[in-house]
Amino acid sequence: MIGKSVVFMKRQIEFQNVSCMAGSRYLLQDINWQVSVGEHWVLFGENGSGKTSLLSVIAGYLPYQKGVVKMDGQPYSHDMISNLRRRVGWVSTSFFDKILHRERVLDIVLAGKDGRLGINYMVQNADLKRARFLLQYFGLSGRAENGYATLSKGEQQNVLFARAFMGNPEILLLDEPSAGLDLLARERLQEDLVRIVNTKKITILYVTHYPEEITSIFTHMALLKQGRMVQQGTIAEMMTNEVMGDLLDTPVTVNFAQECYRIKKR
């Protein structure tokens, strides 16, 4: 009898007993989690559950006080952060709105090449060409010289997308990416995600608290509540009446139709 072959997927991100605090309050507590190459995760939970904090740790912008975070088996360290940020595309208006104000849109996008918050290198013609292409792609070609704070919420979100793709990210961190987008822009975002999954070797981690955004491109789901990761598994395992009811502390009905989920209170 010939046994089935077993494929071991390479672990890309690992959290081992990770806790993160702000003063005496836990943002994240005792997180144990593994993301393998080829997986696409939804981070799901109510506001304040720790979703943005988790992505901020992965992006190297939020320090943690306990545990170990690894990328490709290498523990995070001060020396590796700059290299780490080159590999991660980071889209989060809740994070960048606290940092970006009058900065020029073109400079914000250029800084994405190295995952920095500002430019501290000689800008090459190839970099300018790519940045302008991305601004055009995201409908911002006429905004290159504008300050970030002068843009609409939807435009700011698109600036961050352009910044995220300025390099060639291996991991794309999307923190409520549809926030501030109109209906057509949200549809385009979903189309872009399908294209990215089909054409690029990239891992997507997607934060949302809207079940309709959990489409078929996602493979796994982590549920967060009050800074803890309470459950994790495949989308099918997580999107059940029982699991969602426990997370939301109320009986619910989970339906899947027209390629997306709906959750209704019973």
Helices and strands as residue ranges (DSSP letters): E 11-22, E 25-36, E 40-44, H 51-58, E 66-71, E 74-75, G 78-80, H 81-86, E 88-92, H 93-96, H 105-111, H 125-137, G 141-143, G 148-150, H 153-164, E 171-175, H 183-199, E 203-208, G 211-213, E 220-225, E 228-234, H 235-238, H 241-248, E 252-257, E 260-265
